[in-house]
Amino acid sequence: MSGQQQPIVRGGCLCGAVRFQVCGPLRPVVACHCRQCRRTSGHFVAATAARPEQVEFLAEQGLRWYRSSDTAQRGFCGICGASLLWRPDSGTHLSIHAGSLDEPTGLRLAAHIFTADAGDYYRIPEYEPSHPHGEPRLQDLWGEGGG
């Protein structure tokens, strides 16, 4: 162990029935414009990510999981309805909706993904990195030592 303390970031839902903390690095925020993210959130989803073993639930009585595809589940609060998490079956990472984090987060938006599915009522800034049909490699966004 390096003796260097990992940053702790906390977050949760609107009503407090789901609270968590992340002890480790967070990936920069990625905005996903896929149809599923737009349907579950009402707009596109802006999410960071962490390794699952670095996420600890402090309160989870409201946490529910919905199998949204053959390859992933979405976590939400069954009490207040807040959309919070996305978990691939591969177990490589846990995506965390950036708006669920307590501030300050220190995070920045790094890219937009699945922009070909973006809604017709908004525009993605041309100066921000975009990926029409998928996502960049997580390692490219995370940097050294990330997911």
C-alpha positions as CSV (number, residue, x, y, z in Angstrom):
1,M,0.0,0.0,0.0
2,S,1.4,3.4,-1.0
3,G,0.3,5.3,2.1
4,Q,-1.4,7.8,-0.2
5,Q,-5.1,8.2,0.8
6,Q,-7.6,7.7,-2.0
7,P,-10.2,10.5,-2.5
8,I,-13.6,9.7,-1.2
9,V,-16.6,11.0,-3.2
10,R,-20.1,10.5,-1.9
11,G,-23.5,10.6,-3.6
12,G,-27.0,9.3,-3.6
13,C,-30.6,9.7,-4.5
14,L,-33.0,12.6,-3.8
15,C,-34.7,11.0,-0.8
16,G,-31.6,9.5,0.8
17,A,-32.7,5.8,0.6
18,V,-29.6,5.2,-1.6
19,R,-26.3,6.6,-0.5
20,F,-22.8,5.5,-1.5
21,Q,-19.2,6.4,-1.4
22,V,-16.4,5.8,-3.9
23,C,-12.9,5.3,-2.6
24,G,-10.7,5.6,-5.7
25,P,-10.4,7.4,-9.0
26,L,-13.4,8.3,-11.0
27,R,-13.5,8.3,-14.8
28,P,-14.2,11.6,-16.5
29,V,-17.8,12.2,-17.3
30,V,-19.3,10.7,-20.5
31,A,-22.6,11.9,-21.9
32,C,-24.5,8.9,-23.3
33,H,-27.3,9.7,-25.9
34,C,-28.5,6.2,-26.6
35,R,-32.2,5.5,-26.6
36,Q,-32.1,3.5,-23.4
37,C,-30.4,6.3,-21.4
38,R,-32.8,8.9,-22.8
39,R,-35.8,6.7,-21.9
40,T,-34.7,6.0,-18.3
41,S,-33.5,9.5,-17.5
42,G,-35.8,11.7,-19.6
43,H,-32.7,13.2,-21.4
44,F,-29.2,12.0,-22.0
45,V,-27.2,10.5,-19.1
46,A,-24.0,12.1,-17.9
47,A,-22.0,9.5,-16.0
48,T,-18.7,8.9,-14.4
49,A,-17.5,5.4,-13.5
50,A,-15.5,3.5,-10.8
51,R,-14.3,0.0,-10.2
52,P,-17.1,-2.0,-8.4
53,E,-14.8,-2.9,-5.5
54,Q,-14.3,0.8,-4.8
55,V,-18.0,1.6,-4.4
56,E,-19.5,1.1,-0.9
57,F,-23.2,1.5,-0.3
58,L,-24.0,3.4,2.9
59,A,-27.8,3.2,2.5
60,E,-29.4,0.8,0.0
61,Q,-32.9,0.2,1.2
62,G,-34.2,2.0,-1.9
63,L,-31.8,0.5,-4.4
64,R,-33.5,-1.5,-7.2
65,W,-32.0,-3.0,-10.3
66,Y,-33.7,-3.3,-13.7
67,R,-32.3,-5.5,-16.4
68,S,-32.4,-3.1,-19.3
69,S,-30.6,-5.3,-21.9
70,D,-29.0,-8.7,-22.3
71,T,-25.7,-7.2,-21.1
72,A,-26.4,-4.6,-18.3
73,Q,-28.7,-3.5,-15.5
74,R,-29.7,0.0,-14.3
75,G,-29.8,1.0,-10.7
76,F,-32.4,3.4,-9.4
77,C,-34.1,4.3,-6.1
78,G,-37.4,2.5,-5.8
79,I,-38.7,5.2,-3.4
80,C,-38.0,8.5,-5.1
81,G,-37.3,7.1,-8.6
82,A,-33.8,8.6,-9.1
83,S,-31.8,7.0,-11.9
84,L,-28.4,6.4,-10.4
85,L,-26.3,3.6,-11.9
86,W,-25.5,1.4,-14.8
87,R,-23.8,-2.0,-14.3
88,P,-22.5,-4.1,-17.2
89,D,-22.6,-7.9,-16.7
90,S,-18.8,-7.9,-17.4
91,G,-18.3,-6.4,-14.0
92,T,-15.5,-4.1,-15.3
93,H,-17.0,-0.9,-13.8
94,L,-20.0,0.7,-12.3
95,S,-21.3,3.8,-14.1
96,I,-22.5,6.5,-11.7
97,H,-24.8,9.3,-12.8
98,A,-22.7,12.5,-12.3
99,G,-25.7,14.4,-11.0
100,S,-26.1,12.0,-8.1
101,L,-22.6,12.9,-6.6
102,D,-22.2,15.4,-3.8
103,E,-20.3,18.5,-4.9
104,P,-17.6,19.4,-5.4
105,T,-16.8,16.5,-7.8
106,G,-13.7,17.8,-9.6
107,L,-15.0,16.0,-12.7
108,R,-15.2,17.2,-16.3
109,L,-17.1,16.1,-19.3
110,A,-14.8,14.1,-21.6
111,A,-17.0,12.9,-24.5
112,H,-20.4,12.3,-25.9
113,I,-21.3,8.7,-27.0
114,F,-24.0,7.2,-29.1
115,T,-24.6,10.6,-30.6
116,A,-26.4,9.1,-33.7
117,D,-29.2,8.4,-31.2
118,A,-29.4,11.9,-29.8
119,G,-32.8,13.6,-29.4
120,D,-34.0,16.0,-32.1
121,Y,-34.6,18.7,-29.5
122,Y,-31.0,19.5,-28.6
123,R,-27.6,20.0,-30.2
124,I,-24.3,18.5,-29.1
125,P,-21.5,21.2,-29.1
126,E,-19.3,20.6,-32.1
127,Y,-16.1,21.3,-30.1
128,E,-16.7,18.4,-27.7
129,P,-15.5,14.9,-28.6
130,S,-18.3,12.8,-30.0
131,H,-18.7,9.1,-30.9
132,P,-21.8,8.4,-33.0
133,H,-22.1,4.6,-32.6
134,G,-20.3,3.7,-29.4
135,E,-17.9,4.7,-26.8
136,P,-14.1,5.3,-26.7
137,R,-12.1,2.8,-24.8
138,L,-12.5,3.4,-21.1
139,Q,-8.8,3.2,-20.6
140,D,-8.3,6.1,-22.9
141,L,-10.6,8.3,-20.8
142,W,-9.5,6.9,-17.4
143,G,-5.8,7.3,-18.0
144,E,-3.2,5.3,-16.1
145,G,-4.4,3.1,-13.3
146,G,-8.0,3.5,-14.2
147,G,-10.7,1.1,-15.3
